[in-house]
Amino acid sequence: MNIKQKFGLKLRQLRLARGFSQEKLALEADLDRTYIPSIEKGERNVSITVLEKLSKALNIPIKDFFDDNIHSD
């Protein structure tokens, strides 16, 4: 699994833990609604700007994205 896939899985885990749909997260993060699924599939190389938007939308510290505890559902 590459870093983009790991990040995508972690984003999915954090999003679901907060009860957000992909569309709701995109809206809260001010991102296009098609962007979240492509991140979660490991297709996007996420910029630090997008990382900050996701962090704020999920109300979590950026470091939480890099916690190695990834659970694939």
C-alpha positions as CSV (number, residue, x, y, z in Angstrom):
1,M,0.0,0.0,0.0
2,N,1.5,3.4,-1.0
3,I,1.3,6.6,1.0
4,K,-1.7,8.0,-0.9
5,Q,-3.7,4.8,-0.3
6,K,-2.8,4.9,3.4
7,F,-3.8,8.5,3.7
8,G,-7.1,7.7,1.9
9,L,-7.9,4.9,4.3
10,K,-7.1,7.1,7.3
11,L,-9.3,9.9,5.9
12,R,-12.2,7.5,5.4
13,Q,-11.7,6.1,8.9
14,L,-11.7,9.6,10.5
15,R,-14.7,10.8,8.3
16,L,-16.8,7.8,9.3
17,A,-15.9,8.2,12.9
18,R,-17.5,11.6,12.8
19,G,-20.5,10.4,10.9
20,F,-19.8,12.5,7.8
21,S,-20.7,11.5,4.3
22,Q,-18.2,12.2,1.6
23,E,-20.4,15.0,0.4
24,K,-20.7,16.6,3.9
25,L,-17.0,16.5,4.4
26,A,-16.4,18.1,1.0
27,L,-18.9,20.9,1.9
28,E,-17.4,21.5,5.3
29,A,-13.9,21.5,3.8
30,D,-14.9,23.8,0.9
31,L,-13.7,21.1,-1.6
32,D,-15.4,19.8,-4.7
33,R,-17.7,16.9,-3.8
34,T,-15.8,14.6,-6.3
35,Y,-12.5,15.2,-4.6
36,I,-13.1,13.3,-1.4
37,P,-13.8,9.9,-3.1
38,S,-10.6,10.2,-5.2
39,I,-8.6,11.0,-2.1
40,E,-10.0,8.0,-0.3
41,K,-9.2,5.7,-3.2
42,G,-5.6,6.9,-3.1
43,E,-5.8,8.6,-6.5
44,R,-4.8,12.1,-5.2
45,N,-1.6,13.6,-4.0
46,V,-3.1,15.9,-1.3
47,S,-1.5,19.3,-0.8
48,I,-0.8,20.8,2.6
49,T,-3.6,23.3,2.0
50,V,-6.2,20.5,1.4
51,L,-4.8,18.7,4.5
52,E,-5.5,21.8,6.6
53,K,-9.0,22.1,5.2
54,L,-9.8,18.5,6.0
55,S,-8.3,18.9,9.5
56,K,-10.5,21.9,10.2
57,A,-13.6,20.3,8.7
58,L,-13.2,17.2,10.9
59,N,-12.1,19.3,13.9
60,I,-8.9,17.2,14.4
61,P,-5.2,18.1,14.6
62,I,-3.3,17.5,11.4
63,K,-1.1,14.9,13.2
64,D,-4.1,12.6,13.5
65,F,-3.9,11.9,9.8
66,F,-0.5,10.3,10.3
67,D,-1.4,8.0,13.1
68,D,-0.4,4.5,11.9
69,N,-3.5,2.9,13.4
70,I,-5.4,2.3,10.2
71,H,-8.4,0.0,10.2
72,S,-9.8,-1.1,6.9
73,D,-13.5,-1.8,7.1
